[in-house]
Amino acid sequence: NGLQNIKSPLYQDLRNIGASVTRAQSSLHHMDEKAYTELTILCTADRPLSLNQLAQKLGQAAGIRRVQIDNH
């Protein structure tokens, strides 16, 4: 289950901005002999702007190349 794979600090960040996660998944990809993680989180949030800031924060984390957070 993708939700169980979310690291605790990330889950806490999502809760702090009032996000309710409906689905989350991560996948490992290889490009030019380098591995990177793609993280997709589907959720609803009270403050979509905070979701954008969280996506930027995650995108700067080592090893995470692309972060997509969809607000439904």
PyMOL commands that set and color helices and strands:
alter all, ss='L'
color gray80, all
select helices_A, chain A and resi 2-5+8-16+48-59
alter helices_A, ss='H'
color red, helices_A
select strands_A, chain A and resi 20-31+34-44+64-71
alter strands_A, ss='S'
color yellow, strands_A
deselect
rebuild
show_as cartoon
